[in-house]
Amino acid sequence: MKKKVLFVCVHNSARSQMAEAWLNHLCGESFTAESAGLEPGKLNPLAVAVMREAGIYISGKKTRAVSDVLKSGQSFSYVVTVCDETSAERCPIFPGVTTRLHWSFSDPAAVTGTDEEQLAIVRAIRDAIRARIEAWCIEFTAAPCRLEVSR
């Protein structure tokens, strides 16, 4: 049976969306991932672009609120915050047996510089999220995760 995972960040616009997409892509045989935000915003176009470069398309995803997920009554095996520690502390407690994890990644919304500099930084964030997801998949599953992605 697949374990359900909810990735949470502040706006559900980049980090949590990328983590959801990576887990579903790399380890979809073992996990089903969703994402939500504390204060949902708009999908970050830089996140969409760098994920598209990796062959994963998130442009059709909608942002959603953690409170809406909580109200839906869904249960999750894991709730993983991917924002800074202070924001992660604002995440509500989910009912049931849920393991809460915190993986801090830089916020793509805070990236500055030229377009190319911003893309380079968001690519590094994307790659850090992927590396963390790969390590977690290997740690928690007996089967190797799907590590190849077209580029």
N, C-alpha and C positions, 0 to 999 in steps of 0.2 A: 504494500500500500504506500502510495506517495505521501511524503510529508509536506504539509502546507507551510509556506514561508511568506511572511509579510515584510517587505522592506519599507522603511519609513525615513523620510527626510523632511526638511522644512516645507518645501513647495511642491514636492513630487514632480519636479520639472526636469531633473537631470540624474543625480546620483541614484536615487531609488529606482528610477525608470531603467537606468543602465544595469543595475544589479538584478532587477527582475528579469530583464531580457537575457543577461548572461546566464543566470541560473537555469532558466527555462531552456536555453539553447544548449548549454554544456552538460546539464545534469537532469534533463527533463524526465528521464526514466525513474528517478528517485524523488524528485521534488516538483512541486507546483508552486510557482512564485507569483505574487501580486505585489503592488506597491501603492503607497498613499502618502499624503503630506499633512503636516500640522496645519499649514495655511496654504492650500493648493493654489498654484499659480498657472502659468502657461508653460507648455513644453519648451524647453530651452533649445533653440535652433542649432547651437553648437553641439549639444549632446546628440541631437538627431543626425547631424552631419558626420560626427566621428563614429557613431554606431553604424551608419550606412557604409562608411569606409570599411568596416569590419564585416560587412555582409549581413547586418542585422537591422531590420527596419522597424523603428519605433514611432515614425511620424504620425501614424493613425491612433496612437495611444492618447487617452484623455487623462488629465490629472484628477485626483479625487482626494477627499478628506479622510483622515484617520477616523474622525468621529462618525462618518457614514459607514465605514467598514465595521466599526465597533457596534453601531446600531443594527447592522445587518445580522448580527449574531453568529457570524462565522468564527470558527476556532482555527488557530494556527499552532503548529508544533514549535515554530520559531518566529519571533518578531525581532528583526535586525534593524537597528538604527544606523544610518550611514552618514549622519550629519555630525556637527560638533557636539561635545559632551553636554553643554548647557542646553542646547535644543533637544537633545536626546532625553534629558530628564523630564521634558514636557510631554513625552509620549504616554498615553494612558495605559493602564494595566488591562490586558485582555483576559477574559474569563477562561477557565479551563487550565489544563496543564500546558503552559507555554514557556519555552526557554527564551529569555531575552538576551540578545547579544548586541554589542556596540562595536561597529567598525567605522572609525572616523576617516572621512575622505574630504579633501578640499572642495569648496563650493564653486562649481563652474560659473555661477552667477556673479561671483566676485572677481573673475578674471579680467585683467586689463591688458592693453597693448594694441598692437596692430592686429588685423584680422588673422594673419598667419601666426603671430605670437599667441593669440587666444586659442586658435585651433591646436597648436602644439601643446599648450597646457592642458586643454580638455582631453586631448589624446592620451596624455600621461595619466590623467585621472581615470579615463576609460580603462587603460591598461592595468592600473593598480587595482581597480574593481575586479577586472577579469582575473588577475592573479590571485586575489583573495578568494573569489568564487571557486577557482580551480583547486586551490589548496583545501578549501572547505569540503568540496565534493569528494576529493580523494580521502580526506580524513573521516568523513561520515558515511561513505558507501564502500561496499566491497568491490563494486565494478568500477573500472576507470571511467572518468567522464569523457565526453566528446571534446577533445582538445583542438581539433582542426577547425579553422574558420577561413572561408575564402577572404582574401584581401584584395 
